[in-house]
Amino acid sequence: MSGLSAVYRKELSDNFSSFRFVILFALIAMVSFIISYMAGVSLRENLEGIAKPKFVFLMLFGTKGALFSLVDFIAIFGPLIGLVLGFDAINGERAHGTLVKLVSQPIYRDAVINGKFLAGATTIAVLVISIVLVISGFGLTLVGVVPGVEEILRLAVYVGISIFYISFWLGLSILFSIAFRSVATSFLASVALWIFLSFFVSLGASVLADSIAPVEKKEGAAPETVVANAQIKEGVSLLSPMFLYSNATATIVDPMRKTTRSLILMGPMEQISSSRFQNPLSLGQSLVVVYPHLVALIAISLICFAVSYSMFMMQEIRT
Amino acid sequence: METQVIIQTTGLTKRYGHQAAVDHLDFKVMEGEIFGFLGPNGAGKTTTLLMLLGLSRPTEGTATVWGLDPERKAMEVKKIVGYLPENVGFYGDMNAVQSLRYIADLNRITGREAEDRIHEALKLVGLAENGAKKVSAFSRGMRQRLGIAEVLLKEPKVMFLDEPTLGLDPDGAVRLIELIQSLNQERKITVLLSSHHLQQVQKISHRVGIMIKGRMVAEGSIDALAREKFGVGEEKFTLEEIYMKYFQEV
C-alpha cells in the first residue's frame, strides 16, 4: 500500500501529541480509577466473611458501584473517544489546504483514509488496553484476587469488542468529516447521532413497543403481549450500537448471564431450579449467546467504513 | 535543437452539471520551458491542473504528461510532477523540517537521503535558517517558499505552480519569480506557472497561454501574441496589454 505507512505514522504521532487526546485520556483514566475504586471497595465489603464466588476479578469490571460499572461507562462515553479522534479527519485537512497537497504526492487516495482510520484504531486500542490494565492492577491490590486463565481470556474478548465498538464511532465521525465541509458541523452531527443512537433509540423502543403491544400494569397481562412487547423493544434497540455493545460485553464479563434477553418468563418451580443450578457459562457458550450482537456490531462498522471509503474516493478533491 | 512535448491536452473537458469548467482545451507545453498559464479567476486553470495530475477525472478528451495518461497512470505522473496548490496549507504544529520529512516519507525517500534532500531544498529556497521554526509562524512568502521546497524534494521533472505569487508583497513576488527562473535554468525543470503578476510572468516565460471561460484563447510566445493582436512585436507591448485585449474580445 503506497503511502499508507507514512500517513499512519504521522497520524499516530499527531493523535498522541494532540492536546485534545491528553484531556480525553486524563478524563477517562480518572473516571476509570474512580469506578474501579468504588467497585473494588463495594466488592470487598460484600465479600467479607463469605466464601469467594467464582470470577471475582471480572466483577471489578461489571459491578455497579455508586453509579455505573466500567462496562456501562465505556458503552456510554467510549463513543466520545472515537468521535474526538475522527471528526476533523478529512475536512480539517481540507480547511487547512493540506488535502490537495497530500493527494498530489505519489500515494493512493485511499491511503489517506485508511491510514487515518488505522491510526485512530491503534490509538483506541492503546487507550482501552491501558485502562483495563490499570484497573486490573488496581483491582489486584484492592480485592486481592488473582485472575484465572478464563477471566483473562474473557477480559481479552472484552477489550477486543470495546476496540471494535469505539472504532465504529471513529469510522462514523470520519464519514461525517467527509460528508460535511465544516469541522464544526461534522462534530455536532456526530455528537447528535451519538445522543440519538445511545439514548433516544431505547426510549423510542419502549414507546413503540407500548403502542403496538400495550401491557396493562394493573391486572396480570396475557403472556403473549408481554413477550410481544419485549420482542419489539429489543428489536428496535438492536439499531443502537450502544445496546449491542453493552449487552454483548455484559454477558462476556459476567459468566452468570445466560441470555441477553431482559425478560424470561419462568414459573416459580423453574425459578427455584434455575437458581439451584447456577453454574457459570464457559467462554465459548457466552460467545454463542452474544454472537448475533457481535455480528451486528461488526456489520454496521464495515458498512460505515465502506460508505466513507467510497464517498471519499468519488469526491472531488477540490474544495 | 529538438524539444519534446511534455504536456499535451486534446479536447480536454470537465463539466459540473451543465456548466463546463474546462471546455475542449488544447495546449502544449515543451520540455524545459516556463509556460505562463494565464487567465481570470474561475477560468478553469486549477481544474485543468487537477486533471493533469489525475486528481480529477475529465468528462471528455485526453491529456498526456510525460507521455503518460494521468487518469490511468496517476501514480507515475505524481512521481514526476510537483504540484504547488493555490493557498497551499501546512500542518501548523510542525516545523519546516518535520513538514518536509513527512512529504519525503510520502514519496518514500528515507534516511540519509531524505535529510540531505531536505537540507538542500531548504537552502535552495532560502529557508536554511528557518528549519526548526514552526510553520504557523511563517510569513506568507516563507510559506510559499516552503511549498516550493516540498515540491523540490521529489526532484520533479515538471512543476505545476498555481498562483504562487498570490498575496505576496512586490519584493516577495519578484524573489519568488527569480527562484522559479533559476530552478528552471539550473535544474532543467519544466514549469507550468499560473499567476496574475503579468509583469513577472512576462520576464521569465518562454511561452504563455491565455485561458478564458474554459478555453485557451491564445497560446504562443509573447512576441507572437503581440504580433497577432497588434501587428507589432513584444518590445512595444506588455503582456498586460495583450492579455487585456484578449480578455475584452471574449
Interface residues (C-beta under 8 A of the other chain):
Chain A: S2 G3 A6 V7 R9 K10 D14 S17 E93 H96 G97 T98 V100 K101 L102 V103 S104 Q105 P106 I107 Y108 E316 I317 R318
Chain B: T46 T47 L50 L53 L55 S56 M75 K78 K79 V81 Y83 P85 N87 V88 G89 F90 Y91 G92 D93 Y102 I103 D105 L106 N107 R108 G147 E150 K154
